[in-house]
Amino acid sequence: MNRKIIYIINPVSGTRSKMGIRRMIEKRTAAAGISFQIFPSVAGGDYSFLHSLIEEEKMTDVVIAGGDGTVSQVVSSLMTLDL
């Protein structure tokens, strides 16, 4: 099975800019030949838009770069999906 990754990045969590993280993700994931998409975190915490994307694109992984709030919101929204 080919991996397909969704990255969720919270640009305001922590103290550092996330542009370096985004560039690193793009470079390393592309170099590994893995299909991926990157999204910023959602202020309201509604990640239901990912459901259809995950199912239609057959995404295999969700990687979250953010604080505990971002992680909790994304995981809560996606718990019913088979990833």
PyRosetta script that sets phi, psi and omega in degrees:
from pyrosetta import init, pose_from_sequence

init()
pose = pose_from_sequence("MNRKIIYIINPVSGTRSKMGIRRMIEKRTAAAGISFQIFPSVAGGDYSFLHSLIEEEKMTDVVIAGGDGTVSQVVSSLMTLDL")
pose.set_psi(1, 131.6)
pose.set_omega(1, 175.8)
pose.set_phi(2, -80.1)
pose.set_psi(2, 134.7)
pose.set_omega(2, 178.7)
pose.set_phi(3, -77.7)
pose.set_psi(3, 144.3)
pose.set_omega(3, 173.8)
pose.set_phi(4, -136.9)
pose.set_psi(4, 120.1)
pose.set_omega(4, -170.6)
pose.set_phi(5, -113.3)
pose.set_psi(5, 137.5)
pose.set_omega(5, 168.0)
pose.set_phi(6, -106.2)
pose.set_psi(6, 126.1)
pose.set_omega(6, 174.1)
pose.set_phi(7, -105.3)
pose.set_psi(7, 132.1)
pose.set_omega(7, 173.1)
pose.set_phi(8, -112.6)
pose.set_psi(8, 120.5)
pose.set_omega(8, -178.7)
pose.set_phi(9, -117.9)
pose.set_psi(9, 124.5)
pose.set_omega(9, 174.5)
pose.set_phi(10, -89.0)
pose.set_psi(10, 108.3)
pose.set_omega(10, -174.7)
pose.set_phi(11, -71.2)
pose.set_psi(11, -12.6)
pose.set_omega(11, -177.1)
pose.set_phi(12, -112.1)
pose.set_psi(12, -0.9)
pose.set_omega(12, 178.5)
pose.set_phi(13, -76.7)
pose.set_psi(13, 147.7)
pose.set_omega(13, 179.2)
pose.set_phi(14, 74.1)
pose.set_psi(14, -163.3)
pose.set_omega(14, -174.5)
pose.set_phi(15, -113.7)
pose.set_psi(15, -7.8)
pose.set_omega(15, -176.5)
pose.set_phi(16, -106.4)
pose.set_psi(16, 157.1)
pose.set_omega(16, 173.6)
pose.set_phi(17, -67.4)
pose.set_psi(17, 145.2)
pose.set_omega(17, -178.8)
pose.set_phi(18, -95.6)
pose.set_psi(18, 2.4)
pose.set_omega(18, 179.7)
pose.set_phi(19, -62.6)
pose.set_psi(19, -37.5)
pose.set_omega(19, 177.9)
pose.set_phi(20, -64.0)
pose.set_psi(20, -38.9)
pose.set_omega(20, 178.0)
pose.set_phi(21, -65.1)
pose.set_psi(21, -44.2)
pose.set_omega(21, 179.8)
pose.set_phi(22, -59.8)
pose.set_psi(22, -46.1)
pose.set_omega(22, 180.0)
pose.set_phi(23, -63.3)
pose.set_psi(23, -41.0)
pose.set_omega(23, 179.3)
pose.set_phi(24, -63.4)
pose.set_psi(24, -44.4)
pose.set_omega(24, 178.4)
pose.set_phi(25, -59.7)
pose.set_psi(25, -48.9)
pose.set_omega(25, -179.1)
pose.set_phi(26, -58.8)
pose.set_psi(26, -46.9)
pose.set_omega(26, -176.7)
pose.set_phi(27, -65.4)
pose.set_psi(27, -50.5)
pose.set_omega(27, -174.4)
pose.set_phi(28, -73.1)
pose.set_psi(28, -38.6)
pose.set_omega(28, -179.1)
pose.set_phi(29, -69.4)
pose.set_psi(29, -42.4)
pose.set_omega(29, 177.5)
pose.set_phi(30, -63.7)
pose.set_psi(30, -41.4)
pose.set_omega(30, 179.8)
pose.set_phi(31, -62.6)
pose.set_psi(31, -30.0)
pose.set_omega(31, 178.5)
pose.set_phi(32, -82.4)
pose.set_psi(32, -3.9)
pose.set_omega(32, 179.3)
pose.set_phi(33, 73.9)
pose.set_psi(33, 25.2)
pose.set_omega(33, -178.4)
pose.set_phi(34, -100.0)
pose.set_psi(34, 132.5)
pose.set_omega(34, 176.3)
pose.set_phi(35, -72.2)
pose.set_psi(35, 139.3)
pose.set_omega(35, -178.2)
pose.set_phi(36, -155.0)
pose.set_psi(36, 161.5)
pose.set_omega(36, 172.1)
pose.set_phi(37, -138.1)
pose.set_psi(37, 145.0)
pose.set_omega(37, 179.9)
pose.set_phi(38, -119.2)
pose.set_psi(38, 132.6)
pose.set_omega(38, 177.9)
pose.set_phi(39, -128.5)
pose.set_psi(39, 146.0)
pose.set_omega(39, 171.2)
pose.set_phi(40, -76.2)
pose.set_psi(40, 158.1)
pose.set_omega(40, 176.0)
pose.set_phi(41, -64.9)
pose.set_psi(41, 160.4)
pose.set_omega(41, -177.6)
pose.set_phi(42, -105.8)
pose.set_psi(42, 124.6)
pose.set_omega(42, -176.2)
pose.set_phi(43, -55.9)
pose.set_psi(43, -41.1)
pose.set_omega(43, -178.4)
pose.set_phi(44, -79.5)
pose.set_psi(44, -10.4)
pose.set_omega(44, 177.8)
pose.set_phi(45, 80.5)
pose.set_psi(45, 12.2)
pose.set_omega(45, -179.1)
pose.set_phi(46, -93.7)
pose.set_psi(46, 104.9)
pose.set_omega(46, -178.8)
pose.set_phi(47, -106.5)
pose.set_psi(47, 19.0)
pose.set_omega(47, -179.4)
pose.set_phi(48, -62.5)
pose.set_psi(48, -22.8)
pose.set_omega(48, 177.8)
pose.set_phi(49, -61.8)
pose.set_psi(49, -21.1)
pose.set_omega(49, 180.0)
pose.set_phi(50, -74.9)
pose.set_psi(50, -23.3)
pose.set_omega(50, -176.2)
pose.set_phi(51, -55.4)
pose.set_psi(51, -53.4)
pose.set_omega(51, -177.6)
pose.set_phi(52, -67.8)
pose.set_psi(52, -37.4)
pose.set_omega(52, 178.5)
pose.set_phi(53, -61.5)
pose.set_psi(53, -45.9)
pose.set_omega(53, -179.6)
pose.set_phi(54, -62.5)
pose.set_psi(54, -43.7)
pose.set_omega(54, -178.3)
pose.set_phi(55, -72.3)
pose.set_psi(55, -45.1)
pose.set_omega(55, -177.4)
pose.set_phi(56, -69.5)
pose.set_psi(56, -40.8)
pose.set_omega(56, -177.3)
pose.set_phi(57, -90.3)
pose.set_psi(57, -2.5)
pose.set_omega(57, -179.2)
pose.set_phi(58, 54.5)
pose.set_psi(58, 49.3)
pose.set_omega(58, 178.3)
pose.set_phi(59, -67.0)
pose.set_psi(59, 144.2)
pose.set_omega(59, -176.7)
pose.set_phi(60, -108.9)
pose.set_psi(60, -23.0)
pose.set_omega(60, -174.5)
pose.set_phi(61, -139.2)
pose.set_psi(61, 147.2)
pose.set_omega(61, 170.3)
pose.set_phi(62, -126.1)
pose.set_psi(62, 123.7)
pose.set_omega(62, -179.7)
pose.set_phi(63, -116.1)
pose.set_psi(63, 129.5)
pose.set_omega(63, -175.1)
pose.set_phi(64, -115.9)
pose.set_psi(64, 124.8)
pose.set_omega(64, 174.3)
pose.set_phi(65, -114.1)
pose.set_psi(65, 98.4)
pose.set_omega(65, -178.2)
pose.set_phi(66, -175.1)
pose.set_psi(66, -171.8)
pose.set_omega(66, 179.2)
pose.set_phi(67, -84.3)
pose.set_psi(67, -174.8)
pose.set_omega(67, -177.3)
pose.set_phi(68, -63.5)
pose.set_psi(68, -30.5)
pose.set_omega(68, 177.9)
pose.set_phi(69, -65.9)
pose.set_psi(69, -44.9)
pose.set_omega(69, 178.7)
pose.set_phi(70, -63.0)
pose.set_psi(70, -46.6)
pose.set_omega(70, 179.9)
pose.set_phi(71, -59.3)
pose.set_psi(71, -47.3)
pose.set_omega(71, -179.2)
pose.set_phi(72, -60.9)
pose.set_psi(72, -44.6)
pose.set_omega(72, -178.8)
pose.set_phi(73, -64.5)
pose.set_psi(73, -45.6)
pose.set_omega(73, -178.6)
pose.set_phi(74, -66.0)
pose.set_psi(74, -47.9)
pose.set_omega(74, -178.6)
pose.set_phi(75, -62.0)
pose.set_psi(75, -43.5)
pose.set_omega(75, 178.9)
pose.set_phi(76, -60.1)
pose.set_psi(76, -39.2)
pose.set_omega(76, -178.6)
pose.set_phi(77, -71.5)
pose.set_psi(77, -29.8)
pose.set_omega(77, -172.7)
pose.set_phi(78, -104.6)
pose.set_psi(78, 3.9)
pose.set_omega(78, -174.7)
pose.set_phi(79, -58.0)
pose.set_psi(79, -29.0)
pose.set_omega(79, -176.8)
pose.set_phi(80, -83.5)
pose.set_psi(80, -8.4)
pose.set_omega(80, -177.5)
pose.set_phi(81, -89.0)
pose.set_psi(81, 153.4)
pose.set_omega(81, 178.8)
pose.set_phi(82, -94.1)
pose.set_psi(82, 94.8)
pose.set_omega(82, 179.0)
pose.set_phi(83, -114.5)
pose.dump_pdb("model.pdb")
